C-alpha cells in the first residue's frame, strides 16, 4: 500500500491543512510584496500536497504526478529566493536563513520527486512544511 507508513488520519489531516491554506497566485505585474509572495508560495504548496497525498488515493493512481510536483516546487524555490529581496527583510539574516531553509527543503523534495520516490517525498514534504511553519511562527505571517 502506498501510504502504509502514514495513518489515514495523518494523510487526511495534512490534506485538509494544505487545502485550507489555498490562496490565488498573484499576477506577474504585482510588485514584490510579502503578501503576494506568500500567496504564490502557498498556492504552489497546496498543489504539491494535492499531487502527493490526494491524487494517488482519489484517482487510485500507482504514483503521484511527479512532473507536476517538480514544477510546483520550482515555483516555491523561485519564490523563496525572492523573499530576502523584500525591503523590510533585506538586512534580516534570520529571515534570509528561514527563506534559505524553505528553498533547500523544496529543492530536496524536487530531487526525490524527480526520482519518483513516493514515500521519501512524503517525508520531505513534512520537512518543507516544518520549514514554512517555523518562519511563520517567528515572523507571524
C-alpha positions, -999 to 999 in steps of 0.1 A, spaced: 0 0 0 13 34 -9 7 51 24 13 22 48 38 43 69 13 71 73 -21 67 90 -52 76 70 -59 103 96 -25 119 91 -29 119 54 -63 135 55 -53 160 82 -23 171 61 -45 174 30 -71 195 49 -45 218 63 -29 224 29 -63 230 12 -73 254 39 -42 274 31 -51 278 -6 -48 313 -20 -48 326 -55 -14 332 -72 -6 369 -80 -2 381 -115 32 388 -128 26 425 -127 22 426 -89 51 442 -71 75 424 -47 53 422 -16 54 397 13 16 390 9 18 384 -28 49 361 -24 32 342 4 1 337 -17 22 324 -46 42 300 -24 11 288 -6 -7 281 -40 22 261 -52 25 242 -18 -12 233 -20 -7 218 -54 23 198 -42 2 184 -13 -27 176 -35 -4 158 -60 15 138 -34 -13 130 -10 -47 131 -28 -41 122 -64 -27 87 -57 -56 80 -33 -86 96 -51 -76 86 -86 -63 52 -75 -30 60 -93 1 40 -88 21 71 -82 18 108 -78 21 131 -108 58 138 -101 63 162 -131 36 185 -117 51 182 -82 85 193 -96 70 222 -114 53 235 -83 84 230 -62 103 251 -87 78 279 -81 84 275 -43 122 276 -48 120 307 -70 97 325 -46 118 316 -16 148 332 -34 127 365 -38 118 367 -1 151 382 12 148 409 -15 117 424 1 126 459 15 116 451 51 137 420 52 168 428 32 190 432 62 175 405 83 198 375 85 173 354 104 147 359 77 172 351 50 181 319 68 144 309 71 139 316 34 171 296 25 158 266 45 125 267 27 144 268 -6 167 239 5 137 217 16 118 224 -16 149 215 -37 154 183 -17 117 173 -23 120 182 -60 150 159 -63 131 130 -47 101 137 -69 124 135 -99 134 100 -88 97 92 -82 104 82 -46 68 84 -32 74 76 5 106 96 7 88 125 -10 61 124 17 88 126 44 104 155 26 70 173 23 68 171 61 103 188 63 92 215 38 60 222 58 81 224 90 105 250 74 75 270 63 58 269 97 90 278 116 92 310 95 55 318 100 59 312 138 89 335 140 76 363 118 39 359 124 27 359 88 
